[in-house]
Amino acid sequence: MKLSNSVSGALRTFAYFMASGSHSQLQGIDYLALYGEDPSAIEQAFAIYANVLEFNETGQVTNAKYAEWRATQYIRSYCDDSYQVIPDFQEWELTLHEPPVQDVLN
């Protein structure tokens, strides 16, 4: 089973805005430096996005903007100590799941 086009598109779009420095919810925040200086912050943001993202039985994403908002709240709070995340993150949102066993390419 593969990701639906909707899930794939939502993930691609979020990745683009995060990598381009143009995410509207992070205007005025210099977060691109995190990619080289503290990639674990980016990893956490993507984990939050993936943990929060929901889709229905046909694979259509139902909350892409909410998932983006929660992930970008993390980046904003990471870069700006005065920013308060509301509501507080729940443990399930912050969970870093284990990666799959790596396939060996021949």
C-alpha positions in Angstrom: 0.0 0.0 0.0 1.3 3.4 -0.9 0.6 6.9 0.4 -2.4 8.5 -1.4 -1.8 11.4 -3.8 -3.4 13.6 -1.2 -1.0 12.6 1.6 2.0 12.7 -0.7 1.0 16.2 -1.9 0.5 17.5 1.6 3.9 16.2 2.7 5.6 17.6 -0.5 4.0 21.0 0.0 5.1 21.2 3.7 8.6 20.1 2.8 8.8 22.8 0.1 7.7 25.6 2.4 10.0 24.4 5.2 13.1 24.1 2.9 12.5 27.3 0.9 12.2 29.5 4.0 8.9 30.8 2.7 6.4 29.3 5.1 3.8 32.0 5.9 3.6 30.9 9.6 7.3 31.5 10.1 7.7 35.0 8.6 10.4 36.9 10.4 11.9 33.7 11.9 15.3 32.7 10.6 14.8 29.0 10.7 16.7 27.9 7.6 19.9 27.9 9.6 18.6 25.0 11.6 19.1 22.7 8.7 22.8 22.9 9.1 23.2 23.9 12.7 20.5 21.9 14.5 18.8 19.4 12.1 17.1 17.7 15.1 14.8 20.7 15.3 13.7 20.1 11.7 13.4 16.4 12.4 11.1 17.2 15.3 8.9 19.5 13.2 8.5 16.9 10.6 7.6 14.3 13.3 5.0 16.6 14.6 3.6 17.2 11.1 3.4 13.4 10.4 2.0 12.6 13.9 -0.8 15.2 13.6 -1.6 14.7 9.9 -4.9 12.9 9.4 -6.6 11.4 6.4 -9.9 9.7 5.7 -10.7 6.2 4.5 -10.1 7.2 0.9 -6.7 8.7 1.7 -7.7 12.4 1.5 -5.9 14.6 3.9 -8.4 16.2 6.3 -6.2 18.6 8.4 -3.1 19.6 6.4 -3.1 23.2 7.6 -3.6 22.2 11.2 -0.7 19.8 11.0 1.5 22.6 9.4 0.4 25.0 12.2 1.4 22.5 14.9 4.8 21.8 13.3 5.6 25.5 12.7 4.6 26.3 16.3 7.4 24.0 17.3 9.9 25.8 15.0 8.7 29.2 16.1 9.0 28.3 19.8 12.5 26.8 19.2 13.7 30.0 17.5 11.9 32.5 19.8 11.9 31.8 23.5 9.1 34.3 24.0 6.7 32.4 21.8 4.2 30.3 23.7 2.7 27.2 22.1 -1.0 27.0 22.7 -2.3 24.4 23.3 0.8 22.7 24.7 2.2 19.8 22.7 0.9 16.5 23.8 3.4 13.6 24.1 1.9 11.8 21.1 2.5 14.8 18.9 6.2 14.9 19.8 6.9 11.2 19.5 9.9 10.3 17.3 8.9 6.9 15.9 11.6 4.4 14.9 12.5 4.3 11.2 11.8 1.2 9.3 14.4 -1.5 8.8 16.5 -0.4 5.9 16.3 -2.4 2.7 19.6 -3.3 1.2 20.0 -2.1 -2.4 22.0 -4.3 -4.7 
